[in-house]
Amino acid sequence: MKSKEEIELAEKQIFKEQQDVDYDTREFTIEYIVNKYLQGEEDDKNEIYVPDYQPDFVWDIDRQSKLIESIILGLPIPILFIAENPEKNNRLEIVDGSQRIRTLAAFIENEFKLQNLEKLSNLNGFSFSDLSERRQRKFKNTPLRMIVLSDKATDEIRNDIFERINRGSDLLRAMEKRKGINSGIFTDFIYNECANNDIFCKLTKVDKRQEKRQEREELILRFFALSENYNNYPQYTGIARFLDDYLDLKNEELKKMSDNDCERKIEKYRNQFIQMLEFVYKYFKYGFCKSNIPQVSRVYFEAISVGVHCAISQKRDLIYSQEMVESWLNSTEFKGILSEKYHTHTPKRIKDRIEYVTNKLLVAYKNSDQNSNLLI
């Protein structure tokens, strides 16, 4: 039996914590939500946006189709969680629901056709534009409920809600699982050496959410895997399976080597990693972040890190300037390459963003003799 004092202390704590959670419930139509998500998305000015800590868009066509079918049938859809972000002029950050919102946007933009529906089997093969005008209008006018955390909610509270909602999600524990399942020499190299590299930590500023998810280790694995294999990236396996297979392969390769051969191989990876970091540290103002806000976009990191690696592998003595880098990092062309909303890890998308960075660096090198002022 708890004492009166213990009960009073518990009640005070409950009251205090409740006071810190400030939110309201709203209803918006699908059309409104999709428009707020799409308008300004390429320039990172959309009012409803997917923060960089969110997972990639990973729903397959079957799962997207099921969501659309549920909406057309009038079935209840899980509430969306959104937060006003004071650091981004109170734009609405998607805390939970990014896969659903991106699916709705993809469907309305005719990015996929419905498939494998059971209840509404006659809709299989339909895109949004194939629906009758009446059905299109009804779909867009369907209201969805969302909980909106006000800008009074601290970052800690948003982090806590995100973790509570997504607790148990495999997406959030990918590297933690790999550390346990895919243990070995290469895994240890990533965790014990690369992730603790001082330059890498300075260049890769992550918030508490990303750090808790072992985001730095995930990024390092992506760097090595794509550096070796982006030209042979498989069409249908998905990025998670691709990374799992690569880590397995590296651990097995190193395990079979003699101690001397293994150390030479690790030294090769170490040099590749450090050379890439030194170049980024010298010429990229915000490192692997788009700005001084500590959130690293995975597709942005892949483009910069692997693109730089490919360039300096061909021309080790590249000369550049921060001003030149900033000019094409902020270009409409580069933003367009990075802004793909639905298919971030297809072979073409990966190739486009990596080779954009590589070619920009190499073109500047080739032009250096003709116009040395460019490199000052």
Salt bridges, closest charged atoms under 4 A:
ASP20 OD2 - LYS16 NZ 3.96
ASP24 OD2 - ARG26 NE 2.69
GLU31 OE2 - LYS140 NZ 3.78
ASP44 OD2 - LYS88 NZ 3.98
ASP44 OD1 - ARG91 NH2 3.28
GLU47 OE1 - LYS36 NZ 3.11
ASP56 OD2 - ARG222 NH2 3.30
ASP56 OD2 - HIS345 ND1 3.65
GLU69 OE1 - LYS66 NZ 3.99
GLU84 OE2 - ARG26 NH2 3.59
GLU93 OE2 - ARG158 NE 3.96
GLU93 OE2 - ARG209 NH1 3.43
ASP96 OD2 - ARG100 NH2 2.92
ASP130 OD2 - LYS113 NZ 3.94
ASP155 OD1 - ARG158 NH2 3.16
ASP155 OD1 - ARG209 NH2 3.19
ASP160 OD2 - ARG164 NE 2.71
ASP170 OD1 - ARG173 NH2 3.58
ASP170 OD1 - LYS177 NZ 3.85
GLU193 OE2 - ARG270 NE 2.38
ASP207 OD2 - ARG209 NE 3.81
GLU215 OE1 - ARG213 NH2 3.85
GLU215 OE2 - ARG298 NE 2.79
GLU218 OE1 - ARG178 NH1 2.98
GLU218 OE2 - ARG222 NE 2.91
GLU228 OE1 - LYS250 NZ 3.32
ASP244 OD1 - ARG178 NE 2.59
ASP245 OD1 - ARG241 NE 3.21
GLU253 OE1 - LYS250 NZ 2.87
ASP261 OD1 - ARG264 NH2 2.24
GLU263 OE2 - ARG270 NH1 3.62
GLU267 OE1 - ARG270 NH1 2.27
GLU302 OE2 - ARG222 NH1 2.74
GLU302 OE2 - HIS345 NE2 2.95
GLU302 OE1 - ARG353 NH2 2.76
GLU340 OE1 - ARG349 NH1 3.63
ASP352 OD2 - LYS348 NZ 2.68
GLU355 OE2 - LYS351 NZ 2.89
